[in-house]
Amino acid sequence: MRIQDIIEGKKEWRAHVARVKALPQDYQIVYKEMQKYLFKVGPVELSDGMSLLSGIVDLFEEGAALGKGVLEVTGRDVAAFCDELIGDSKIYADVYQESVNQEVYKAIKKDVDKTK
C-alpha cells in the first residue's frame, strides 16, 4: 500500500466521521453501536467495509432529513437490522466455526490413526 493510499484513506475516514457527528444524537448512538457490532461479527468477504458504513450514514441522513427517529429507520432490533445488511455474507463466526471443525477432524483422524 502506498503512502498516498494511506493518506486518502485517512481523509475519507475523517470525512465519514464528520458526517456521523453531524447526525442527530440518537442516530449517532445507534450508528456507533452498529459499527461495534459489525466490527465484531461483520462480513469477512466485503472488500470495502467503508462502503457499508457509508451506506448506513446515507440511510441515517435521509431518515433524519425526513424527521424520523432512528428506530423508525432501523426497527427496534438493531442487531437484526445489521444482520439483514450483511445478508448471506460470510462472517467471522463462520470462519471460526470452520476452523474449530477442521481442528476436531484432524485430532480425531490423528487419534484413529494411532489406534491402527
N, C-alpha and C positions, 0 to 999 in steps of 0.2 A: 504494500500500500504506500502510495506516495504521500509526501508531506502535504501537498496541495489537497489531496483527498481527505486527509485528516482535518485540515482547516475548514474545508467545505462542510464536512460532517458536523463539526462543532457549530458553525454558523447556522446550519439547518436545525440542529438541536436547540440552539438558543432561540431561534425564531419560533420553534414549536412550543417551547416553554413559555414564551411571551404570549402566545395565543391562549395557552391554558390559563395563564394568570389573568387574562382579560375576561374569562368566563365568570358568570355569577358564582358565588361561594359554594352553593350546593353542587353545581356542576364540577367545580374544582375538586371537591371532596370525593365525589363518585369517580371522577377521572383517575385520581391518584390511587384509589382502591382497585380500579380496573387494571391500571398499569401494573401494580404489585401482583395482582392475580395472574395476569398474562405473562409476566416475567417468571413466575413460579411454575405455572403449568403450560405455558404458551406453546405454540406450534414451533417445531424444530425445522420444518421444511419451508417456511416462508423466507424467501430470500431477502426481503426488506421489511422487517418489523416496524420500521418507521412509517411505512405507508398504512399499516393497520392503525397505529396510534394517530396518525394524521386524519385518517378516515373517521375515527371516533371524535376527534376535535371538530371536524367538519359537521358531523351529525349534531354534536352538542351546540355548536354555534347556531345552527339552523333552529334547533329546539328553543334555545334561549331567545333568538330573534322573534320566534312565534309566541313567546311568553309562556312556554310550557315549563313545568317543573321537571327536574332531571329524571325523576322516577316515572314521569309520563312518557319519557323518551325510552328509557331502558326497561321499564317494568320494575316490579318490586324485587324480583330475584336477579340481582346484578350479575352474580356468578353464572347463572343460566344464560343471561344475555351475552356474556363473554364467550361461553361455550358455543353459542349459536354463531358468533362472529368467526370463530376459528373452525367451525364446521367439522368436517371429517379429516382435518389436518392431523398429522402425527404429532403427538405432544410428548413432552419429556417423560411422563409417566409410562407411555407406551414403550419408549426406548429402554427405560429401566426394567420394565416387566420382561421384555425380550432378553435382556442381559441376565436377569435372575434365572429365567427358564433355561438359557443356554448353560449357565454355570451348574445348575442342578443336573441337567442332562449329562454334562461332561463328568461330574462327580459320580453319578450313578453308573455311567458307562465304565469309568475307571475302576470302580468298586467291583463291577461284574467281571471285568477283565482279570482282576486279581484272583477271583474265586475260580477261574477256569484252570 
